[in-house]
Amino acid sequence: MWVVNNKLRRNTLCTLGVIILSVGAVSHADTVDDPYRSSNRNPFVQVFGLPATLSANINSAGNFSGAVNLDASNSFSANTDGGETILLDGETYRVNLHGRYGLFDKLEVGVDVPYIRHNGGSSDSFIEDWHDFWGFPDGDRPDYPQDQLNYHYKSNGQTQVSVSDFDNNNQGLGDVSLSFGYQVSANASSTWALRGGVKFGTGEADSLLGSGGNDAYLGLNFSHSASAVVLHANGGILLLGSSDVLDDIREDWVAYGSGAISWPVSNRISLKAQLDVHTAFYDSQLSELGCSSAQLLLGGSIRISDKTFLDISVSEDIAVDTAPDVVFQLALRFGQW
């Protein structure tokens, strides 16, 4: 980690494109070295179908795999620019049930069912101490009450989105998605897979539980096992359908990608670093909506049994204000059976 000037970080990283040239995981499916199943939990971004990172390994015919993910994100950003005003102050908890089934030796199908809750949380004090310890800027955090919920966007003085502690429907089912994976090639060290999917508007858009519309994505995943590390990479295009969340400034498509590296400490423990990026989801002057995003995840995974793995990570928005200040993730993964 490093300490840099906040303005320099914003101006430089806002121009970050989505080009991932790293390589990526082992040639068998059940591994402690899989990438983190993560994506941007910005409240105005997570309503869309941005896919979570996966390896290029496809389930064998007749085999299931699955995961239970818990993401706890803390966001704070206050910004005004060009007639737009945004305030992101709160915490979002997302529990996602993920399952995949191998239809044939080279083709799998999957489903993701998220449950989302927005609230004021209780970690603002911890986050401020975390920023102070690493020398990260706190922005305007000290000027606002701690542990409140206020996701708010105005354009030309008109409120477009408002989610706060005073609402009674800040939790519920998110947008369900269906996916597929096709094994393009595989050998002893490297695998390629084509992955795609469709997200459906099952979540309540007024509460930022979903977008109210359907999205579709298609991407290419590459995984590779080197002598001392395991590497993963992917990149693709997300097509955004009509939305009940800021549809007037919504972009039609978004490019996304990620790169991950895993250092196996032993057969049971692996340390990991991962970078997730994507282009802007909105045509906006605000960095929270209109800039490309980059998140750095650090942590590790533990093999509990031959088919069970525990992932633990923490992420930081290295492209400032484009993602939550911090996201803590726990994931229990179940290998093929």
C-alpha positions in Angstrom: 0.0 0.0 0.0 1.1 3.6 -0.5 0.2 7.1 0.4 -0.5 9.5 -2.4 -2.1 12.9 -2.8 -5.9 12.5 -3.0 -6.3 14.9 -5.9 -3.6 13.1 -7.9 -5.1 9.7 -7.2 -8.5 10.9 -8.3 -7.3 12.6 -11.5 -5.0 9.7 -12.5 -7.2 6.7 -11.6 -10.4 8.2 -13.1 -8.8 7.7 -16.5 -8.1 4.0 -15.8 -9.3 1.8 -18.7 -10.1 -1.8 -18.5 -7.0 -3.6 -19.9 -6.0 -6.8 -18.1 -2.9 -8.5 -19.5 -2.1 -10.8 -16.7 -2.6 -14.5 -16.9 -4.5 -16.8 -14.7 -5.4 -21.1 -12.2 -4.8 -24.7 -12.1 -6.2 -27.2 -14.5 -8.4 -29.0 -12.0 -11.6 -27.5 -10.6 -11.5 -27.9 -6.8 -8.7 -25.6 -5.5 -7.8 -23.3 -2.7 -6.3 -21.0 -5.3 -9.5 -19.8 -7.1 -10.0 -16.1 -7.4 -12.3 -14.1 -5.1 -15.9 -14.0 -6.3 -16.0 -10.2 -6.1 -17.4 -7.2 -8.0 -18.0 -3.5 -7.3 -20.5 -3.0 -4.4 -21.0 0.7 -5.0 -24.8 1.1 -4.3 -25.4 2.6 -7.8 -23.3 -0.1 -9.5 -24.2 -3.3 -7.7 -27.8 -3.0 -9.0 -26.5 -4.0 -12.5 -25.3 -7.4 -13.7 -21.5 -6.9 -13.3 -20.3 -10.6 -13.0 -18.2 -11.8 -10.1 -14.7 -13.1 -10.9 -14.4 -16.9 -11.6 -11.6 -19.2 -12.7 -11.6 -20.7 -16.2 -12.3 -24.2 -14.8 -15.7 -25.7 -15.9 -17.6 -28.3 -13.9 -17.5 -31.9 -15.2 -20.7 -33.4 -16.6 -23.1 -34.2 -13.8 -21.1 -32.3 -11.0 -22.3 -29.5 -8.8 -20.3 -26.7 -7.1 -21.5 -23.8 -5.1 -20.7 -20.9 -2.7 -22.2 -18.7 -0.1 -20.7 -15.2 -0.2 -21.1 -12.4 2.4 -20.0 -9.0 1.4 -20.1 -6.2 4.0 -19.3 -2.8 2.4 -18.9 0.6 3.9 -19.3 3.7 1.7 -18.8 7.4 2.2 -18.5 10.0 -0.5 -20.0 13.5 -0.9 -19.6 15.3 -4.2 -21.2 18.1 -6.3 -20.3 18.8 -9.9 -22.1 20.1 -13.0 -25.5 20.3 -11.4 -25.2 16.8 -9.9 -25.0 16.0 -6.2 -24.4 12.7 -4.6 -24.0 11.4 -1.1 -23.1 7.8 -0.4 -23.1 7.2 3.4 -23.9 3.8 4.7 -23.3 0.1 4.7 -24.5 -2.6 2.4 -24.6 -6.3 3.3 -25.0 -8.8 0.4 -25.5 -12.5 0.9 -25.3 -14.4 -2.4 -26.1 -18.1 -3.1 -24.1 -19.4 -6.1 -24.5 -22.7 -7.8 -23.1 -24.3 -11.0 -23.9 -27.7 -12.7 -22.0 -29.4 -15.4 -24.4 -30.2 -18.2 -21.7 -31.7 -20.4 -17.9 -32.1 -20.1 -17.4 -28.7 -21.6 -20.6 -26.8 -20.6 -21.9 -25.7 -17.3 -24.9 -23.6 -16.2 -25.2 -21.5 -13.0 -27.5 -19.4 -10.9 -26.9 -16.5 -8.4 -29.5 -15.4 -5.9 -28.5 -12.4 -3.8 -30.2 -11.0 -0.7 -29.3 -7.3 0.0 -29.6 -5.0 3.1 -28.7 -1.3 3.3 -28.3 0.3 6.7 -26.3 2.8 8.7 -24.1 0.0 10.1 -21.7 0.4 13.0 -18.2 0.5 11.4 -17.6 4.1 10.6 -15.3 4.7 13.5 -13.3 1.6 12.6 -13.0 2.8 9.0 -11.7 6.2 10.0 -9.1 4.6 12.3 -8.2 2.3 9.4 -7.7 5.3 7.0 -5.6 7.1 9.7 -3.4 4.1 10.2 -2.6 3.7 6.5 -2.6 7.5 5.7 -5.6 7.3 3.5 -7.8 10.4 3.2 -11.1 10.5 5.1 -12.7 13.1 2.8 -15.7 14.7 4.5 -16.4 11.8 6.8 -15.8 13.8 10.0 -18.5 16.4 8.9 -21.3 13.8 8.9 -22.9 11.8 11.7 -21.5 8.3 12.1 -23.4 5.1 11.3 -26.2 6.6 9.2 -27.8 5.5 5.9 -28.1 8.1 3.1 -27.7 7.0 -0.5 -28.8 10.2 -2.3 -28.5 11.6 -5.9 -29.8 14.9 -7.2 -29.7 16.4 -10.7 -30.4 20.1 -11.3 -31.9 20.3 -7.8 -34.3 17.4 -8.3 -33.9 14.2 -6.2 -33.6 11.2 -8.4 -32.7 8.5 -5.9 -33.0 8.5 -2.1 -32.5 5.6 0.3 -32.2 6.4 4.0 -32.8 5.1 7.6 -36.3 6.5 7.4 -37.3 3.9 4.7 -38.8 0.6 5.7 -37.9 -1.5 2.6 -34.1 -1.3 2.6 -33.6 -5.1 2.4 -34.9 -7.9 0.2 -34.2 -10.1 -2.8 -31.7 -8.6 -5.3 -31.5 -9.3 -9.0 -31.2 -13.0 -9.8 -28.9 -14.1 -12.6 -28.4 -17.2 -14.8 -25.0 -18.0 -16.3 -23.1 -20.4 -18.5 -19.5 -21.5 -19.0 -17.9 -23.2 -21.9 -14.5 -24.8 -21.8 -12.6 -23.5 -24.8 -9.4 -25.4 -24.0 -7.6 -27.0 -21.1 -4.3 -28.7 -20.5 -2.1 -29.6 -17.5 -1.3 -26.0 -16.7 -3.7 -23.6 -18.5 -7.4 -23.3 -19.2 -9.6 -21.0 -21.3 -13.3 -20.6 -20.8 -16.1 -18.5 -22.3 -18.5 -17.2 -19.7 -21.7 -15.3 -20.1 -25.0 -14.7 -18.4 -28.2 -12.7 -18.0 -29.4 -10.8 -14.9 -33.1 -10.3 -14.3 -34.8 -7.3 -12.7 -36.2 -9.1 -9.6 -34.9 -6.6 -7.0 -36.7 -3.5 -5.9 -35.1 -0.5 -7.8 -36.5 2.2 -5.5 -34.5 0.7 -2.6 -31.4 0.0 -4.8 -31.8 -3.7 -4.4 -31.8 -4.1 -8.2 -32.0 -2.0 -11.4 -35.5 -3.0 -12.5 -34.2 -4.2 -15.8 -32.3 -7.0 -17.5 -28.5 -7.1 -18.3 -26.3 -9.5 -20.3 -22.6 -10.2 -20.3 -20.0 -12.2 -22.2 -16.3 -12.6 -21.3 -13.2 -14.7 -21.7 -11.5 -16.2 -18.7 -7.9 -17.5 -18.6 -6.2 -19.5 -15.8 -2.7 -20.8 -15.5 -0.6 -22.7 -12.9 3.0 -21.6 -12.8 5.8 -23.2 -10.7 5.3 -21.1 -7.6 2.0 -19.1 -8.2 -1.4 -19.5 -9.6 -2.7 -16.8 -11.9 -6.2 -15.8 -13.2 -7.5 -13.2 -15.6 -10.7 -12.3 -17.3 -12.2 -9.6 -19.4 -15.6 -8.9 -21.1 -18.5 -6.7 -22.0 -21.6 -6.1 -20.0 -24.7 -4.8 -21.9 -27.0 -2.7 -19.8 -30.7 -2.9 -20.4 -33.3 -0.2 -19.5 -33.2 0.6 -15.9 -35.3 2.2 -13.2 -32.1 3.6 -11.6 -30.9 6.8 -13.3 -31.8 5.5 -16.8 -31.3 8.9 -18.4 -27.6 8.9 -17.7 -27.0 5.1 -17.9 -24.3 3.9 -20.3 -25.3 1.2 -22.8 -22.3 -1.0 -22.1 -19.5 -1.5 -19.7 -16.1 -3.2 -20.1 -14.8 -5.2 -17.1 -11.8 -7.2 -16.2 -9.8 -8.6 -13.3 -6.4 -10.2 -12.6 -5.5 -12.3 -9.6 -2.4 -14.0 -8.2 -2.3 -16.7 -5.6 0.7 -17.9 -3.6 0.1 -21.4 -2.1 1.7 -21.4 1.3 0.8 -25.0 1.7 -1.8 -27.5 0.4 -4.3 -25.9 2.8 -3.5 -22.2 2.7 -3.1 -19.7 -0.1 -2.4 -15.9 0.0 -4.0 -13.8 -2.7 -4.1 -10.4 -4.3 -6.6 -9.4 -6.9 -7.4 -6.3 -9.0 -11.0 -5.7 -10.3 -11.7 -2.9 -12.8 -14.5 -1.7 -15.1 -15.4 1.4 -17.1 -18.1 3.9 -16.0 -21.7 2.9 -15.7 -23.0 6.4 -16.1 -22.5 9.5 -18.2 -21.8 11.8 -15.2 -19.3 14.4 -14.0 -19.3 12.7 -10.6 -16.4 10.3 -10.0 -18.7 8.1 -8.0 -20.8 7.4 -11.2 -18.8 8.6 -14.2 -15.3 7.3 -13.7 -13.7 3.9 -14.4 -13.2 1.9 -11.2 -10.4 -0.1 -9.6 -10.5 -2.2 -6.4 -7.6 -4.0 -4.8 -8.4 -7.1 -2.8 -6.0 -8.8 -0.3 -6.4 -11.8 1.8 -6.3 -15.6 1.6 -8.1 -18.9 1.4 -8.1 -22.0 3.7 -8.9 -25.5 2.7 -11.3 -26.9 5.3 -11.7 -30.2 3.6 -11.1 -31.8 0.2 -14.2 -30.1 -1.2 -14.7 -27.1 1.2 -12.8 -23.8 1.2 -13.1 -20.5 3.1 -12.1 -17.2 1.4 -11.3 -14.1 3.5 -10.6 -10.7 1.9 -10.6 -7.0 2.3 -10.8 -4.5 -0.6 -9.9 -0.9 -1.0 -11.0 1.6 -3.6 -7.7 2.5 -5.2 -9.7 4.6 -7.8 -11.0 6.9 -5.1 -14.8 7.2 -4.7 -15.6 4.8 -7.5 -16.2 1.8 -5.2 -16.9 1.4 -1.4 -14.2 2.6 0.9 -13.8 -0.9 2.2 -15.4 -4.3 1.6 -15.0 -7.3 3.9 -15.8 -10.6 2.3 -16.3 -14.1 3.6 -17.1 -16.9 1.2 -17.7 -20.6 1.9 -17.0 -22.5 -1.4 -18.0 -26.1 -2.1 -16.0 -27.9 -4.8 -17.5 -30.4 -7.3 -19.4 -33.3 -6.1 
